């Protein structure tokens, strides 16, 4: 029997650190971290983004995060606290698990994603 996307997300959420909006806001205020928006560029244009977030569309994340690829981006460091978010928390949970597989030791995701961030009245920047 095939695994569903929903099952994959549920499994990922059991394996990664799930943060609330309040926890992410507190970490942004106090830590030197990499906040990564893995939504597609059109989603960022349409809805905005969390201030300070680096855009890394889900399709390129592994390549930008892996220092052994020619696509690696310097802001990605396996030793740096990294928090990912997407629209609602599914893609970011899968991505957090993937970064863990790539050797990132301090990675988490925003459970509820950008939608929860907006609903909580947190700041949003528009491009």
Secondary structure, DSSP 8 states (H G I E B T S, - for coil): ----HHHHHHHHHHHSEEE-HHHHHHHHHH---EEEE-S-HHHHHHH-B-TT-EE--TTTHHHHH-TTSTT--TT--TTS-EEEE-SSSHHHHHHHHHHHHTT-SSEEEETTHHHHHHHTT---B--
